Amino acid sequence: MRKILTSESVNIGHPDKTCDTLADAFLDEALRQDKNSQMAVECAIKNNKLYIYGEATTNAKINYKKIATQILQEIGYNQKFKIYQEISKQSADINQAVVKDKLCANDQGMVFGYAANETKEFMPLTIVVAHKLMKQYETFRKSNPNFYADAKSQVSVCYEDDKPLYFETILISASHKENCKNLEQQIKENVIDPVLEEYKKYVKKQTKYQINPSGKFTIWGSYGDSGCVGRKIVVDTYGGIAKVGGGCFSSKNATKVDRSAAYYARYVAKNLVYNKLCSKCEIEVSYAIGLEKPLSINIETFGTEKVELKKIYQIVNSNFDFSPDNIIKELDLLRPIYKQTACYGHFGRNEFPWEKLITLKK
């Protein structure tokens, strides 16, 4: 049976991604000075106003306004922003539940990890290409003053029996100056073509291209839309191909299982596929605030398992430990590595520790 699946990605100039980047830059600065920082400092943006708010229990001295101003300038905003700040310490009730001899979960909730063998990244083809288009666009626009940082990509792939056949549609919307000449040609030649060179076998005569279908995209970023942290959790994860949990990632330090346990679930799922125990895997894990161990673990292999599912559970139990304290130690998560996760997806990128491949004891 054939079906068409679609994923999207957004660039740093999209106001939601701007806010994610700012929030993770604040987190990195806290961890740079104090690895035990408990952080959840978010932001919202509209026009030339930026609101910074949340909780921070840390010994770090953070100049939030300076960090924000520098990043906004790097993105390409020439306007002077009015920055409002409202930050308090983490609730003492939450802190006493989390910070114990062994760190415990910061909240209740469920997370999902996913992996599939359809790409070398063990990710869905749709989201891998969508992210690569945005990374290529970012490189292109930085050398071309006619284009701005706000952009979106969307990739639709035709599948047959869960195997990708061809690109159905490649879509890019990119912000630009007035009277930008040959816009479609520039995007096709400098963004789409270089990315698709790696994926020639999926480019067919029926593949369609949509470039700036609105016809005009000169009002960009926070002047065209509002933004806040955590509104792109599907972009951040598996592009809608797999489930997502109940919380976002950006702004949260590693005791927040919304983030760290989602990373670990991806790590486990990826290594189950890498070790050829299954071709596709989705793992759900749930937690309760103040508890050291997860409440539940569910493994779904979609009928692709190479051994009995009971054996896969045994392998997971003997190779992995989903407790927050172990996750933080095993993946070394008390480091300033988070700003670079904010754009182009948290998964499928080998620079992150939750993407490492290991040989499982069977």
N, C-alpha and C positions, 0 to 999 in steps of 0.2 A: 504494500500500500504506500502511495506517495502522500507527502504532506509538506507544507512550507512552514518553517520556523524562523523567527525573527528576533534579533537582539539589537540594542542600541548602545552607544557610548557618547559621552559629552566631554568637551574640553574645559580647561581651567577657567576660561572666561565666562562660562555659564555660571550664573550667580550661586546656584547650589554647590557647584564644585569649587567655586571661590571660597565659600564658607567652610567646606570640608578641608580645604588646604590650609586655611587660617587656623582652624581648630587643631589640626594635627601639627602645625608649626608651634602652637602654644604648648601642646603635649611634649613635643621633642625638646623644647627649651626647658621645660620642667624636669624631664628625665636626664637632660644633660647635666643639670646641677644637683638633682636629688632623685636617685633611681626609685625611691619608695614613694614618689609623688602619687597621690590619689587625685585624678583629674577628670573633670567633665565640663570643660569650658567651651561653650558653643558660640555661635554668632548668627546674626541675620543681617541681610543687606537689602537696601532699596535706594535707588538714585544715589545721592552722595552721603548717605547715612549708613553707618555700620554700628550694630549693637552687639556688644560682647558681654556674655552673661554665663553664669553657671557656678560650679563648685570646684574649689581647689584646696586640698590640704597638702601643703608642700613647704619645704624649707627654701625652695628656689625663689629668687627675686626676678620676676618676669615683667618686662616692659611690653605689655600687650599692644599698646598703641603704636609703639615703634615697629614691632614685628608686623603688625597689620599694614601700616603705611608702606613699609618696604615691599611687601608682597603685592599690594594693590598697584604700586608703581611698576613692578616687574611684569604684571599682567598687562599693563598698558593703559591704566587709568591716568589721565592728566588732571582730573579734578581734585580739589582738596576735599577730603572727607571729614565729616563730623562724626566723631567716634564716641559712643556712649558705653560705659562700663559698669556692670553690676555683678560682682563676684563675691561669694561667701565660702566658708569652709564646708567640707563634706559633713552631712548630718552625723552627729555623734552616735546616733542609733545605728546608722549604717556602718560607721567605722568600727564599732565594737563587735559587729557581727562578722566583719570581713578580716580585720587584722588580728590574727591569733597566732599561736605557735606555727600553724600552717595556714597560709592564706586561703580564705574560703570565698565562695561565690558572692558577688556584690549584689545580685538580684536573682529573682526567679526568671524563668524564660526558657525558650528552646532555640537551638541553632541547628543549621544544616551544613553538611559538607558534601561535595559532589566531585566526581571525576569520571571521565570516559576516555576511551582509547582512540577517538576519532581524529585527534591532533597530537602533535608531539608535546604540546603543553598539557595534555590530558584534560582539555577543556572543550566545550562546544565550539565548533567552527564559527558559528555566528558571532559570538561575543569576542573571540580571539581576533577576528578580522575587523570588527567594529572598533576595538581598542587600537589596533595597529593603524587604522585610518586616522584616528584622532592624534596619535603620536606623530605620524607623518605630517599631518596638518600643522601641528604645533611647530615642527621644524621648519616647514615651508613658510608659515606666516611670520615667523621671527626674522626672515630674510626678505620679506615682501611687505612694505608699509601700506599697501592697499588692503590688507586683510587684518582683522582683529582677532582677539583670543576666544571669542564666544563662537562655538561651533558644535554641531551634533552629527553623528553618523548613525546609519541604520543598515543592517545587513540581513537580507532574507535568503535562506538556503532551502532548496528543494531536497527532501530526504526520501529515500525509498528503503523500507525495512530498517529504519534507524541508521542508514548509511548516507552521508552527504553525496548528492549527485552533481549539483551545479548551483551557482549563484543565480537566484531569481531576480533580485533587485539590490543594487548598491545605491544608497542615498546619503548625500552630504548636504547639510545646510551650514554655510559659513558666513560670518559677519564681515562686512567690507565697507570701504569708503564709497561715497557717492561717485557715480559715473566710472566705476571700475570696469575696465575694458576686458573683453574675452574671459569673463569670470569662469564660465563653465569649462572652457578649454584649459585654463590655468589649473583648476582643481583636478580635472581629469588627468592631465599630463604630469602634474607635480605631486599629487596626493594619491589618487586612486591607482593609476598605472604602476607606480613603484611598489605599492603594497601587494597588488594582485599578481605581480611577477612571481611571487613565491607560490601562488595558488592557481597557476595556469590551467590545471586540469579541471577546475571548477568553473572556468569562464567559458560559456557556451554562446552560440548565436542567439539564444533566447534570453540571455542575461541583459537586464535593463539598467539604465543609469538615470538617477534623478539628482540633479544638482541645483540647489536653491530653488525648489519648486514654488516658494512664496513670491519669487521674482525680485524681492528687495529685502535686505537684512542690514540696514545701516545703523539702526538703533540697537545697541547690543548691551550685554551684561546687565548690571543692576538698573540701567536706564530703560531696559526693555522688559524686565521681569524682576520680581523679588526672589530672594534666595535664602535658604537656611540650611543648617547642618542636617545630614541624614535623609535627604529626600530622594536619593538616587541609589537605594540599597539593591535594586535589581541590576543596575549598571555595575555596582561594586562587586557583585557576586557572579552569578551564572547566566545573566542575560535573559532570565525568564525560563530557561530550559529546565532548571531544577528549582526546588523550593527555596525560600529564604526564611530566616528566623524573624523574631518579633522586634529586633532592635537594629539600629545602625552601628557603624564601626567608628567613624571619625569622632575625635575629641576624647575617646575613652581609653584609659590606661588598662593594663592587662588583667587587673582583678575583675574587670567588667567582662563577664563571660559572653555577652553579646558579641564581643570582638575576639577575645583570646580563644574561647571554645569553638567558635566558628572557624578560626584558623586551624585549630587542632583537628576538627572534624574533616576539613579539607585534606590535611596532612595524612590522616588515616585512610580516607577514601582513595586518595591518589596512590598511596603505596599498596593498597589492595589490588588496584588495577595494574600498577607497575609490576607487581609480583605475579600477575596473570591468574589471580584467584577469581577474577570476574572481568568483564569488559566494560561494565558501567556500574557505578555504585553511588548511592545516596545514603548518608548517615544522619539520623536525627538524635540529638542529645538534649536532655532537659535538666535544669538545675533549680535549687531553692536557695534563697539568701541565707548565708551563714552556715551552710553545710559544705563539708569537704568533698564529698563524692556526688556525682550526678544522680538524678532520680531515675533516669531511664536512658537506654541506648537502643536504637532500632536501626537495623541494616537492611537496605533494599538494593537488590542487585538486578532487578527487572528481568529475571530469568536468564541472566548471562553468566551465572556462577559456574566455575569449572570444578568445584568440589561442593560437597553438601554445605548448605547455609549454616548448619550447626557447627561444622568445622571452621567456617569463617569467623563465627562468634568466638570460638576457642582461640583462634589465632589472634584476634583483636585483643582478647582479655590477657593473653600472655605477652603481647608486644607493646601495648599502649596503656596509659594511665590518664584518664580524663579529669582527674582532680585539678582544680585551678592552680594549686601550688606546683604540681608537677608540670603542667602545661607551661607555666611561666619559666620554670627552670630548664625544661627540655628544649624549648624553642628560644630561650634567651630573650625574653620579651621586655626586660627592663632597660632597653636601650632606645636612643632617639632615632628610630627607623620609620616613623609613621607618616611624616609629611609626604614621602615619596609614594605611599600607598594611595593617596587621596585621589589621584587621577589615573585612568587607564586600568582600573581593576585591581583588586587585592589578591587575585589568584591567577595562576598560569605564568608567573614571573619569577624566574629562578633566583633573583637577588634576595628573596625573602626566605627565612628559615623554615616556614611551614610548607615550602615547596621542595624540600630536599627529599631525595630518594634513598631508601634503605632496603636492605635484604631482610625479610621477615623470617623469624624462627617459626618453623611449621611443625 
